[in-house]
Amino acid sequence: MSSKKHATLRYTSLRASIFLACLLVTSLLGHFGVIPVVGATGAVFLVLLAALVSAPISYVVLSKQRDEMSAQVIDKVSGIKERTARRIAEQNTGEDEADEAARAAAGQQ
């Protein structure tokens, strides 16, 4: 359970790290003239290129972490669904008891 406890944080930080590494590489390539960079448009191009390159790398490299994160989210959502269903059942039981008591009181009059 502890390996899944921070799975979302771990996946997100690793994904951001991969993006930043790709951004560093594209920036270096732009700095040394391998990729032509002109002004602010060139900087935006480098960021978009880094995002484009980091996405498939993250998809392949972080599959285990993504599965752990998915399991963590499913567990959390399941817990919320169970608590909500239990609360609704308790409220319905209370309403049913109040309705039966009102009918019994109306039948005695």
N, C-alpha and C positions, 0 to 999 in steps of 0.2 A: 504494500500500500504506500510506503514512503517513497518508492521510486516514481509513483504516479502523482504524489502530492504536489509537486511543483512542475509538472510536465508542461503546462501552458507557458509558464515563465521560461523554462529551459528551451522550449521550441522557439519561442519568440526571440529570445536573446541570441540563439544560434543563427536564426534566420537573419536577424539584423547584422550579426557579425559577418555572415557570408556576403550580404549586400555591401557592407562597408569595405570588405576586402576587395570586392569587385570594383567598387568606386575608387579605391586607392589604385588599383591596377589601371583602370581606364584613365584616371587623372595622370598617372605617370606616363602612360602612352600618349596622352594629349600634350603633356609637358615636353616630352622629347620629340614631338612632331610626327609620331607614328599615326596618330589620329588627328586630323586637322580640327583645331579648335579656334573659333573666332568669337570673341566677346561673350555676352551672357547667353546667347543662343547656343554657343558651343558648350558652355557649362551645363545647360539644361540637357543637351544631347548626351553628354557624358553620364549624367545622372540616369537618364532613360536607358542608355546602353548598359549601365551597371545593373539596373533593375531587370532588364531583359536577359542578361547573362546569369544573374544570380537566381532567377526563378527556377530554371531547370536543374541547376546545381542543388538548390535547396530541396527540390522535389525528390531527387535521387538520393542525396546524402542524408537527409533528415527523415526518411520514411519511418524509421523506428520511433523517433521522437514524436512524429505526427500521429502515429498509431496510439502511443501512450497518452498524448493530449486528447485524442478522440475518446479514448476509454475514460479519461478523467471527466470530460464534459458529459458523456453519457451517464456516468455514475451520478454526477451532480444533478442532471435533469431528472433522472429516475427518482432520486431522493425528493426532489421538489414535487414531482407528480404524486408520489406516495403520500407525502405530508398533506398536499392539497386534497387528495381523494379522502384521506382520513378526516380532515377538517370538514369537508362537505358532508360526509356520512354522519359525523357527530351533529352537525347543524340540522340535517334532515331528521335525525332521530329526535332531537329536541323539538323541532317543529311538529313532528308526528305526535309526540307525547302531549304537547300543548293543544293540538287539534283534537285528540281523543278526549282530553280533560274537558275541553269546551263542549264537545258533543255530549259527554256524560252529564255535564252540568245542565245543558239545555234539555236533555231527556228527563231529568229529575223534576223539572218545573212543570 
